[in-house]
Amino acid sequence: MKRFLTAVTLTLLFIRNFAMSPNRTDNTQEVKLCREWTTLVEYRIKGKNITVDFKQGPSKCNIKIYNVTLYYVNSTILSMAAVNSSKTTPYLTHEFFGICPGSYYITVEIFDEFWNDDGKCICPSDTGKCGLDCHRSRSSNFIVTGTCRKFRNKSSSKPIELHIFLALIGAIVILVLLVLSFYYFKRRIQEKKGLLFYTEDHYYHCEAIDKFISFMNKSKCKLEVAAELVRGGDPLRLSLEIQKSDFIILVYSKALHKRIQAWKSNQDYVNFLKEDNSALLTVSLLRELNASNKLIICKFPQIPNSNVSSEFPSIQCYTLTKELNSLIKKIHGTRGNHEFNSLTNTIKNATNFEENSPNWFENKYICPKKMESLNEMLDYSENFSDGCEHSIFSVPVSYMLEQINEHNELSL
């Protein structure tokens, strides 16, 4: 009888240890090639928020960034995030906010910045050749229930209560003053980096944009044209540039206003898709810029304030060049007294052109077309998709614009 009980006990212990083995559920243990690494993608649903947990890859792979993507079950991307690796914990967490009811799944993969650079890529083949994709980990399908209500895309934070002894108040005040003085001095001399988005309305408009970039660079506000940094509209690289920038400027023009009105009817203009800077702008991108808390609107004098406030009610707008010093103050925290005669002249040229040529927009961009017809045009299809399921243009435009409008109404 004792031998029988001992055998049963040993059997149960073996079954328990096997069930708890990490090798049974994922591939986060040592792998021969970094490109073969996968991990168990776990998720927790709380209301309209989805929390994603996964284990980091092997240290030998030197992974710096993971690409975490939320898909509809039809493989259309809803949201994408770049999650930095950590040296203090083996697990990483990311949270998606305000998710409407539906069926979804989540993927995690290595972001290989030098994927096609032999000798630098993280995911080479067994012969050391780069240019291959890293393996992608995928969660099971899951369903978010409830109703899709309006939400504020703001992260909540719990107030931190500080208990300070009365005897230390004097010393702490002095320390704070020293830190603030150093911070103020550092901000005053440090160059800020910004991203610039605009539509290429006409020659005089682009000439004024070039002068504006030159002026900002001289004012220690280095402006990078987003379309030149992100060739081909890579959504992940664009998200990384948005994260790295100190501020983002969107030039609101007559052409952009007309295009936003077309988006509301699920339409767009073909000729915008022929221009690198114009084609980069999409409804989903405007939503991401709006949620970054870095967005600043700049407009030329001929654009009514009501046009801007109706589309971006919670974003501060500056008129060029009338409020240019105020713009510099917002970015650097210090108000300057700059001269910008050449910029003023080019802006006047752009204003005069639009006033003297009232039909310039219709002559250049003609009429809007339905999004469905634009997607079917082979000549411009690359402006809508990058050839794989990672396209930022795969989300229906009408749905994304509805989400932006709901967010703007709540921000009033």
C-alpha positions as a Python dict, from the first residue, in 0.01 Angstrom:
ca = {
    (1, 'M'): (0, 0, 0),
    (2, 'K'): (285, 242, 90),
    (3, 'R'): (457, 169, -241),
    (4, 'F'): (135, 244, -427),
    (5, 'L'): (89, 582, -252),
    (6, 'T'): (453, 673, -319),
    (7, 'A'): (413, 597, -691),
    (8, 'V'): (95, 810, -710),
    (9, 'T'): (268, 1099, -533),
    (10, 'L'): (567, 1093, -769),
    (11, 'T'): (336, 1082, -1071),
    (12, 'L'): (141, 1390, -952),
    (13, 'L'): (465, 1582, -889),
    (14, 'F'): (587, 1503, -1241),
    (15, 'I'): (257, 1620, -1395),
    (16, 'R'): (266, 1946, -1193),
    (17, 'N'): (626, 2024, -1290),
    (18, 'F'): (554, 1956, -1656),
    (19, 'A'): (248, 2185, -1650),
    (20, 'M'): (450, 2465, -1492),
    (21, 'S'): (740, 2437, -1734),
    (22, 'P'): (785, 2762, -1934),
    (23, 'N'): (899, 2568, -2240),
    (24, 'R'): (553, 2429, -2271),
    (25, 'T'): (389, 2763, -2353),
    (26, 'D'): (642, 2988, -2521),
    (27, 'N'): (984, 3015, -2679),
    (28, 'T'): (1141, 3277, -2449),
    (29, 'Q'): (1425, 3039, -2355),
    (30, 'E'): (1753, 3031, -2546),
    (31, 'V'): (1716, 3008, -2925),
    (32, 'K'): (1979, 2939, -3186),
    (33, 'L'): (1883, 3238, -3406),
    (34, 'C'): (1737, 3562, -3273),
    (35, 'R'): (1489, 3572, -3561),
    (36, 'E'): (1332, 3249, -3428),
    (37, 'W'): (1247, 3407, -3092),
    (38, 'T'): (880, 3420, -2993),
    (39, 'T'): (705, 3487, -2666),
    (40, 'L'): (373, 3416, -2500),
    (41, 'V'): (148, 3720, -2556),
    (42, 'E'): (-90, 3760, -2263),
    (43, 'Y'): (-364, 4022, -2231),
    (44, 'R'): (-605, 4154, -1971),
    (45, 'I'): (-927, 4333, -2057),
    (46, 'K'): (-1061, 4594, -1818),
    (47, 'G'): (-1352, 4794, -1953),
    (48, 'K'): (-1232, 4958, -2276),
    (49, 'N'): (-863, 4914, -2197),
    (50, 'I'): (-641, 4619, -2295),
    (51, 'T'): (-317, 4549, -2108),
    (52, 'V'): (-54, 4341, -2291),
    (53, 'D'): (220, 4147, -2108),
    (54, 'F'): (507, 3959, -2269),
    (55, 'K'): (854, 3835, -2181),
    (56, 'Q'): (1158, 3997, -2339),
    (57, 'G'): (1388, 3817, -2580),
    (58, 'P'): (1732, 3673, -2497),
    (59, 'S'): (1995, 3923, -2387),
    (60, 'K'): (2233, 3804, -2659),
    (61, 'C'): (1999, 3951, -2922),
    (62, 'N'): (2043, 4305, -2785),
    (63, 'I'): (1681, 4400, -2862),
    (64, 'K'): (1607, 4768, -2801),
    (65, 'I'): (1248, 4806, -2922),
    (66, 'Y'): (948, 4573, -2961),
    (67, 'N'): (660, 4640, -3200),
    (68, 'V'): (325, 4571, -3026),
    (69, 'T'): (23, 4581, -3259),
    (70, 'L'): (-351, 4549, -3197),
    (71, 'Y'): (-541, 4397, -3491),
    (72, 'Y'): (-902, 4338, -3581),
    (73, 'V'): (-954, 3968, -3651),
    (74, 'N'): (-954, 4051, -4024),
    (75, 'S'): (-585, 4155, -3982),
    (76, 'T'): (-657, 4527, -4012),
    (77, 'I'): (-441, 4733, -3776),
    (78, 'L'): (-623, 4934, -3510),
    (79, 'S'): (-323, 5057, -3311),
    (80, 'M'): (54, 5016, -3312),
    (81, 'A'): (310, 5101, -3041),
    (82, 'A'): (686, 5092, -3000),
    (83, 'V'): (780, 4953, -2656),
    (84, 'N'): (1133, 5006, -2527),
    (85, 'S'): (1319, 4713, -2374),
    (86, 'S'): (1411, 4711, -2005),
    (87, 'K'): (1718, 4594, -1817),
    (88, 'T'): (1542, 4585, -1480),
    (89, 'T'): (1259, 4342, -1549),
    (90, 'P'): (1221, 4036, -1777),
    (91, 'Y'): (860, 4130, -1863),
    (92, 'L'): (719, 4431, -2049),
    (93, 'T'): (370, 4579, -2039),
    (94, 'H'): (177, 4806, -2276),
    (95, 'E'): (-181, 4931, -2253),
    (96, 'F'): (-424, 5017, -2534),
    (97, 'F'): (-692, 5268, -2427),
    (98, 'G'): (-1053, 5324, -2538),
    (99, 'I'): (-1107, 5010, -2745),
    (100, 'C'): (-1457, 4971, -2890),
    (101, 'P'): (-1645, 4638, -2888),
    (102, 'G'): (-1520, 4384, -3140),
    (103, 'S'): (-1291, 4086, -3200),
    (104, 'Y'): (-918, 4142, -3185),
    (105, 'Y'): (-576, 3981, -3149),
    (106, 'I'): (-231, 4117, -3055),
    (107, 'T'): (114, 4056, -3202),
    (108, 'V'): (463, 4120, -3063),
    (109, 'E'): (777, 4125, -3275),
    (110, 'I'): (1132, 4261, -3268),
    (111, 'F'): (1180, 4601, -3432),
    (112, 'D'): (1496, 4544, -3635),
    (113, 'E'): (1612, 4895, -3733),
    (114, 'F'): (1896, 4761, -3948),
    (115, 'W'): (1702, 4465, -4091),
    (116, 'N'): (1869, 4490, -4434),
    (117, 'D'): (2220, 4585, -4317),
    (118, 'D'): (2453, 4283, -4307),
    (119, 'G'): (2649, 4276, -3986),
    (120, 'K'): (2406, 4500, -3794),
    (121, 'C'): (2064, 4337, -3813),
    (122, 'I'): (1915, 4147, -3518),
    (123, 'C'): (1750, 3875, -3726),
    (124, 'P'): (2006, 3735, -3972),
    (125, 'S'): (1973, 3393, -4134),
    (126, 'D'): (2182, 3095, -4025),
    (127, 'T'): (2438, 3206, -4288),
    (128, 'G'): (2455, 3557, -4141),
    (129, 'K'): (2256, 3719, -4427),
    (130, 'C'): (2025, 4009, -4332),
    (131, 'G'): (1700, 4109, -4502),
    (132, 'L'): (1473, 3855, -4333),
    (133, 'D'): (1177, 3931, -4108),
    (134, 'C'): (1188, 3843, -3740),
    (135, 'H'): (929, 3590, -3624),
    (136, 'R'): (609, 3738, -3485),
    (137, 'S'): (434, 3622, -3166),
    (138, 'R'): (53, 3623, -3177),
    (139, 'S'): (-208, 3607, -2904),
    (140, 'S'): (-533, 3418, -2931),
    (141, 'N'): (-841, 3599, -3060),
    (142, 'F'): (-1045, 3777, -2796),
    (143, 'I'): (-1364, 3984, -2778),
    (144, 'V'): (-1421, 4326, -2620),
    (145, 'T'): (-1785, 4370, -2519),
    (146, 'G'): (-2001, 4663, -2410),
    (147, 'T'): (-2087, 4983, -2592),
    (148, 'C'): (-1854, 5227, -2765),
    (149, 'R'): (-1877, 5544, -2565),
    (150, 'K'): (-1688, 5868, -2600),
    (151, 'F'): (-1371, 5877, -2400),
    (152, 'R'): (-1089, 6106, -2314),
    (153, 'N'): (-751, 5980, -2428),
    (154, 'K'): (-574, 6091, -2114),
    (155, 'S'): (-362, 5879, -1888),
    (156, 'S'): (-475, 5887, -1530),
    (157, 'S'): (-228, 5946, -1252),
    (158, 'K'): (-261, 5913, -881),
    (159, 'P'): (-155, 6212, -675),
    (160, 'I'): (160, 6151, -477),
    (161, 'E'): (141, 6266, -119),
    (162, 'L'): (467, 6407, 15),
    (163, 'H'): (520, 6407, 389),
    (164, 'I'): (799, 6645, 479),
    (165, 'F'): (932, 6715, 825),
    (166, 'L'): (915, 7083, 921),
    (167, 'A'): (1285, 7086, 1004),
    (168, 'L'): (1375, 7000, 640),
    (169, 'I'): (1147, 7249, 463),
    (170, 'G'): (1411, 7522, 439),
    (171, 'A'): (1674, 7291, 292),
    (172, 'I'): (1430, 7142, 40),
    (173, 'V'): (1316, 7486, -81),
    (174, 'I'): (1676, 7586, -145),
    (175, 'L'): (1740, 7261, -334),
    (176, 'V'): (1429, 7311, -549),
    (177, 'L'): (1535, 7665, -638),
    (178, 'L'): (1879, 7542, -745),
    (179, 'V'): (1727, 7268, -961),
    (180, 'L'): (1479, 7507, -1125),
    (181, 'S'): (1756, 7757, -1196),
    (182, 'F'): (1965, 7488, -1365),
    (183, 'Y'): (1665, 7359, -1562),
    (184, 'Y'): (1575, 7711, -1678),
    (185, 'F'): (1932, 7776, -1792),
    (186, 'K'): (1952, 7443, -1973),
    (187, 'R'): (1621, 7497, -2156),
    (188, 'R'): (1731, 7844, -2262),
    (189, 'I'): (2036, 7723, -2452),
    (190, 'Q'): (1929, 7372, -2557),
    (191, 'E'): (1818, 7318, -2915),
    (192, 'K'): (1472, 7169, -2955),
    (193, 'K'): (1387, 6923, -3229),
    (194, 'G'): (1051, 6935, -3406),
    (195, 'L'): (863, 6758, -3686),
    (196, 'L'): (688, 6953, -3962),
    (197, 'F'): (377, 6835, -4152),
    (198, 'Y'): (217, 7034, -4436),
    (199, 'T'): (41, 7010, -4771),
    (200, 'E'): (216, 7139, -5084),
    (201, 'D'): (-58, 7385, -5186),
    (202, 'H'): (133, 7589, -5447),
    (203, 'Y'): (479, 7733, -5523),
    (204, 'Y'): (445, 8043, -5303),
    (205, 'H'): (315, 7833, -5016),
    (206, 'C'): (615, 7596, -5035),
    (207, 'E'): (854, 7891, -5063),
    (208, 'A'): (712, 8036, -4741),
    (209, 'I'): (745, 7696, -4571),
    (210, 'D'): (1115, 7682, -4666),
    (211, 'K'): (1171, 8030, -4518),
    (212, 'F'): (983, 7926, -4204),
    (213, 'I'): (1206, 7618, -4161),
    (214, 'S'): (1518, 7831, -4205),
    (215, 'F'): (1397, 8085, -3948),
    (216, 'M'): (1311, 7816, -3692),
    (217, 'N'): (1650, 7648, -3733),
    (218, 'K'): (1825, 7979, -3660),
    (219, 'S'): (1611, 8012, -3347),
    (220, 'K'): (1737, 7679, -3205),
    (221, 'C'): (1410, 7510, -3302),
    (222, 'K'): (1537, 7254, -3552),
    (223, 'L'): (1252, 7158, -3783),
    (224, 'E'): (1267, 6828, -3970),
    (225, 'V'): (1026, 6771, -4259),
    (226, 'A'): (848, 6446, -4167),
    (227, 'A'): (813, 6325, -4526),
    (228, 'E'): (1191, 6348, -4577),
    (229, 'L'): (1266, 6149, -4259),
    (230, 'V'): (1011, 5875, -4329),
    (231, 'R'): (1042, 5768, -4690),
    (232, 'G'): (753, 5545, -4792),
    (233, 'G'): (541, 5632, -4486),
    (234, 'D'): (675, 5355, -4256),
    (235, 'P'): (422, 5379, -3968),
    (236, 'L'): (652, 5242, -3696),
    (237, 'R'): (943, 5469, -3790),
    (238, 'L'): (705, 5764, -3805),
    (239, 'S'): (577, 5680, -3455),
    (240, 'L'): (936, 5669, -3329),
    (241, 'E'): (1011, 6011, -3480),
    (242, 'I'): (698, 6151, -3314),
    (243, 'Q'): (814, 6009, -2979),
    (244, 'K'): (1166, 6155, -3016),
    (245, 'S'): (1053, 6506, -3119),
    (246, 'D'): (1013, 6787, -2866),
    (247, 'F'): (731, 6950, -3061),
    (248, 'I'): (525, 6893, -3377),
    (249, 'I'): (404, 7167, -3613),
    (250, 'L'): (116, 7120, -3857),
    (251, 'V'): (71, 7402, -4110),
    (252, 'Y'): (-303, 7455, -4152),
    (253, 'S'): (-377, 7587, -4501),
    (254, 'K'): (-670, 7622, -4736),
    (255, 'A'): (-576, 7297, -4908),
    (256, 'L'): (-560, 7104, -4581),
    (257, 'H'): (-896, 7248, -4477),
    (258, 'K'): (-1053, 7136, -4807),
    (259, 'R'): (-898, 6792, -4770),
    (260, 'I'): (-1030, 6743, -4416),
    (261, 'Q'): (-1378, 6831, -4540),
    (262, 'A'): (-1340, 6563, -4810),
    (263, 'W'): (-1226, 6306, -4550),
    (264, 'K'): (-1549, 6361, -4360),
    (265, 'S'): (-1732, 6230, -4669),
    (266, 'N'): (-1485, 5940, -4709),
    (267, 'Q'): (-1325, 6116, -5008),
    (268, 'D'): (-981, 6244, -5107),
    (269, 'Y'): (-809, 6427, -5394),
    (270, 'V'): (-589, 6228, -5633),
    (271, 'N'): (-329, 6502, -5677),
    (272, 'F'): (-252, 6513, -5305),
    (273, 'L'): (-125, 6157, -5338),
    (274, 'K'): (136, 6270, -5592),
    (275, 'E'): (300, 6500, -5336),
    (276, 'D'): (525, 6344, -5070),
    (277, 'N'): (433, 6584, -4790),
    (278, 'S'): (61, 6585, -4873),
    (279, 'A'): (37, 6207, -4915),
    (280, 'L'): (191, 6149, -4571),
    (281, 'L'): (-103, 6322, -4401),
    (282, 'T'): (-391, 6087, -4320),
    (283, 'V'): (-680, 6089, -4078),
    (284, 'S'): (-513, 5826, -3858),
    (285, 'L'): (-191, 6028, -3852),
    (286, 'L'): (-375, 6346, -3746),
    (287, 'R'): (-529, 6144, -3465),
    (288, 'E'): (-187, 6026, -3350),
    (289, 'L'): (-47, 6382, -3365),
    (290, 'N'): (-345, 6512, -3170),
    (291, 'A'): (-293, 6249, -2899),
    (292, 'S'): (83, 6313, -2871),
    (293, 'N'): (34, 6633, -2665),
    (294, 'K'): (312, 6789, -2876),
    (295, 'L'): (103, 6927, -3162),
    (296, 'I'): (111, 7299, -3250),
    (297, 'I'): (-93, 7452, -3534),
    (298, 'C'): (55, 7731, -3749),
    (299, 'K'): (-147, 7913, -4014),
    (300, 'F'): (-103, 8193, -4265),
    (301, 'P'): (-299, 8520, -4213),
    (302, 'Q'): (-556, 8446, -4484),
    (303, 'I'): (-688, 8136, -4303),
    (304, 'P'): (-982, 8215, -4067),
    (305, 'N'): (-938, 8115, -3702),
    (306, 'S'): (-1279, 7949, -3712),
    (307, 'N'): (-1154, 7687, -3961),
    (308, 'V'): (-876, 7579, -3728),
    (309, 'S'): (-1080, 7587, -3407),
    (310, 'S'): (-1355, 7375, -3562),
    (311, 'E'): (-1109, 7093, -3647),
    (312, 'F'): (-862, 7127, -3358),
    (313, 'P'): (-1050, 7294, -3072),
    (314, 'S'): (-802, 7194, -2802),
    (315, 'I'): (-480, 7275, -2994),
    (316, 'Q'): (-315, 7617, -2973),
    (317, 'C'): (-284, 7798, -3307),
    (318, 'Y'): (-30, 8065, -3406),
    (319, 'T'): (-61, 8305, -3702),
    (320, 'L'): (259, 8361, -3902),
    (321, 'T'): (440, 8590, -3860),
    (322, 'K'): (224, 8791, -3620),
    (323, 'E'): (253, 8538, -3337),
    (324, 'L'): (591, 8388, -3426),
    (325, 'N'): (766, 8523, -3116),
    (326, 'S'): (492, 8366, -2902),
    (327, 'L'): (554, 8035, -3080),
    (328, 'I'): (926, 8051, -2995),
    (329, 'K'): (836, 8127, -2634),
    (330, 'K'): (609, 7820, -2615),
    (331, 'I'): (884, 7594, -2749),
    (332, 'H'): (1181, 7736, -2555),
    (333, 'G'): (1010, 7898, -2259),
    (334, 'T'): (1182, 8231, -2334),
    (335, 'R'): (1043, 8514, -2543),
    (336, 'G'): (1271, 8659, -2810),
    (337, 'N'): (1257, 8963, -3033),
    (338, 'H'): (1341, 8818, -3373),
    (339, 'E'): (1354, 8979, -3714),
    (340, 'F'): (1174, 8792, -3991),
    (341, 'N'): (1135, 9036, -4283),
    (342, 'S'): (1215, 8779, -4554),
    (343, 'L'): (964, 8532, -4407),
    (344, 'T'): (698, 8804, -4388),
    (345, 'N'): (751, 8887, -4756),
    (346, 'T'): (714, 8525, -4871),
    (347, 'I'): (398, 8484, -4665),
    (348, 'K'): (259, 8800, -4826),
    (349, 'N'): (337, 8652, -5168),
    (350, 'A'): (144, 8336, -5079),
    (351, 'T'): (-148, 8540, -4946),
    (352, 'N'): (-159, 8762, -5257),
    (353, 'F'): (-150, 8460, -5487),
    (354, 'E'): (-451, 8300, -5319),
    (355, 'E'): (-645, 8627, -5315),
    (356, 'N'): (-569, 8702, -5682),
    (357, 'S'): (-632, 8343, -5796),
    (358, 'P'): (-950, 8234, -5616),
    (359, 'N'): (-976, 7911, -5820),
    (360, 'W'): (-619, 7794, -5769),
    (361, 'F'): (-726, 7499, -5553),
    (362, 'E'): (-984, 7365, -5797),
    (363, 'N'): (-740, 7413, -6088),
    (364, 'K'): (-468, 7208, -5914),
    (365, 'Y'): (-657, 6942, -5716),
    (366, 'I'): (-978, 6929, -5926),
    (367, 'C'): (-1253, 6723, -5756),
    (368, 'P'): (-1243, 6474, -5469),
    (369, 'K'): (-1304, 6105, -5532),
    (370, 'K'): (-1439, 5829, -5311),
    (371, 'M'): (-1176, 5642, -5111),
    (372, 'E'): (-1286, 5313, -5268),
    (373, 'S'): (-1203, 5438, -5616),
    (374, 'L'): (-865, 5572, -5504),
    (375, 'N'): (-775, 5234, -5351),
    (376, 'E'): (-843, 5072, -5688),
    (377, 'M'): (-608, 5305, -5878),
    (378, 'L'): (-285, 5112, -5925),
    (379, 'D'): (-75, 5423, -5992),
    (380, 'Y'): (-127, 5555, -5640),
    (381, 'S'): (-195, 5236, -5445),
    (382, 'E'): (144, 5259, -5273),
    (383, 'N'): (21, 5573, -5098),
    (384, 'F'): (-247, 5367, -4924),
    (385, 'S'): (-57, 5050, -4839),
    (386, 'D'): (302, 4947, -4789),
    (387, 'G'): (234, 4604, -4934),
    (388, 'C'): (173, 4424, -4606),
    (389, 'E'): (-66, 4415, -4314),
    (390, 'H'): (129, 4689, -4131),
    (391, 'S'): (-20, 4973, -4340),
    (392, 'I'): (-133, 5278, -4140),
    (393, 'F'): (-385, 5340, -4412),
    (394, 'S'): (-561, 5007, -4358),
    (395, 'V'): (-796, 5150, -4093),
    (396, 'P'): (-1117, 5286, -4255),
    (397, 'V'): (-1083, 5664, -4288),
    (398, 'S'): (-1444, 5737, -4193),
    (399, 'Y'): (-1404, 5538, -3869),
    (400, 'M'): (-1080, 5715, -3771),
    (401, 'L'): (-1225, 6060, -3845),
    (402, 'E'): (-1526, 5978, -3630),
    (403, 'Q'): (-1291, 5893, -3343),
    (404, 'I'): (-1105, 6225, -3386),
    (405, 'N'): (-1430, 6422, -3384),
    (406, 'E'): (-1548, 6242, -3070),
    (407, 'H'): (-1217, 6315, -2897),
    (408, 'N'): (-1231, 6683, -2997),
    (409, 'E'): (-1587, 6719, -2862),
    (410, 'L'): (-1479, 6581, -2527),
    (411, 'S'): (-1180, 6818, -2514),
    (412, 'L'): (-1400, 7129, -2539),
}
